[in-house]
Amino acid sequence: MSRAARNRRPRAARNGREKGSVKGVSVSDVVFVLLTVGLFAALALVVRGVEKL
């Protein structure tokens, strides 16, 4: 790839990262993991509540 072609690419594409990412982990990945953990925690509380009935 020529130097001119490389310079036309956005900075995120040049360094291999997406916008809003830290060390290769995007913000949407972190949000997804936190929501998944929160969902399972909420389901565990529901199961505990149902068991007490």
trRosetta pair geometry for C-beta under 8 A, 3 or more apart (Angstrom, degrees):
i j d omega theta_ij theta_ji phi_ij phi_ji
1 5 4.9 -118 -177 86 93 127
1 6 5.5 111 123 -58 118 89
2 5 4.6 95 57 7 81 102
2 6 7.1 -145 95 -6 43 86
3 6 5.7 -54 -150 35 33 112
3 7 6.4 31 154 -19 66 107
4 7 5.8 -57 -149 36 31 111
4 8 6.8 33 153 -24 63 103
5 8 5.9 -53 -154 28 35 112
5 9 7.4 41 150 -27 62 97
6 9 6.0 -49 -163 19 39 113
6 14 6.8 85 -179 -113 87 108
9 13 4.5 -106 171 86 111 126
9 14 5.4 137 100 -60 115 86
10 13 4.9 91 61 9 79 102
10 14 7.2 -144 99 -9 41 89
11 14 5.5 -56 -148 33 36 114
11 15 6.5 5 165 3 70 106
12 15 6.8 -70 -145 48 26 88
12 17 5.6 -98 -152 87 75 65
12 18 5.7 42 -175 -139 130 24
12 19 5.2 -71 -80 -51 148 71
13 16 7.7 37 -170 -75 29 29
16 24 7.5 -14 122 -102 102 93
17 21 4.7 -151 -174 71 102 127
17 24 6.3 -111 -106 -90 92 49
18 21 4.6 94 60 -25 79 127
18 26 5.0 -1 63 -95 132 119
20 26 6.1 55 99 -155 92 80
20 27 4.6 -59 154 -3 114 119
20 28 7.9 72 108 -16 130 80
21 24 6.3 5 160 -138 127 8
21 25 6.1 162 -160 76 89 32
21 26 4.4 -51 -93 -92 98 60
21 27 7.0 -124 -87 -19 49 69
22 25 5.9 -27 67 60 72 87
25 29 5.4 -113 -170 72 79 137
25 30 6.4 81 148 -50 113 96
26 29 4.9 105 61 -1 76 100
26 30 7.5 -144 100 -1 46 85
27 30 5.7 -55 -154 37 39 111
27 31 6.3 39 150 -19 70 106
28 31 5.5 -51 -144 38 35 113
28 32 6.2 40 154 -24 65 104
29 32 5.7 -53 -149 34 30 113
29 33 6.5 27 155 -16 64 105
30 33 5.9 -55 -149 37 31 108
30 34 6.3 27 155 -15 66 109
31 34 5.9 -58 -146 40 29 109
31 35 6.2 28 157 -17 65 109
32 35 6.0 -58 -146 39 27 108
32 36 6.3 28 156 -20 63 108
33 36 5.7 -56 -148 36 30 112
33 37 6.4 27 156 -15 65 106
34 37 5.9 -54 -145 39 31 108
34 38 6.1 31 155 -18 64 110
35 38 5.6 -56 -144 40 31 113
35 39 6.2 36 155 -25 65 104
36 39 5.7 -51 -148 31 29 113
36 40 6.7 23 156 -12 63 104
37 40 6.0 -58 -151 39 31 106
37 41 6.3 33 151 -20 65 107
38 41 5.6 -54 -146 36 32 113
38 42 6.3 32 155 -18 66 105
39 42 5.8 -55 -149 37 30 110
39 43 6.4 29 152 -17 65 106
40 43 5.5 -51 -144 38 34 113
40 44 6.4 41 154 -24 64 102
41 44 5.7 -51 -151 31 31 114
41 45 6.8 31 151 -17 62 102
42 45 5.7 -53 -153 35 34 111
42 46 6.5 36 149 -20 65 104
43 46 5.5 -51 -148 35 36 114
43 47 6.4 38 153 -20 67 102
44 47 5.7 -52 -148 35 32 111
44 48 6.5 35 152 -20 64 104
45 48 5.6 -51 -148 35 34 113
45 49 6.4 34 153 -19 65 105
46 49 5.7 -56 -149 37 32 111
46 50 6.3 29 154 -18 66 106
47 50 5.8 -54 -145 37 31 109
47 51 6.3 36 155 -24 65 105
48 51 5.8 -54 -150 31 30 113
48 52 6.9 29 154 -22 62 104
49 52 6.0 -57 -157 29 33 111
49 53 7.6 46 147 -34 60 95
50 53 5.8 -39 -165 6 43 118
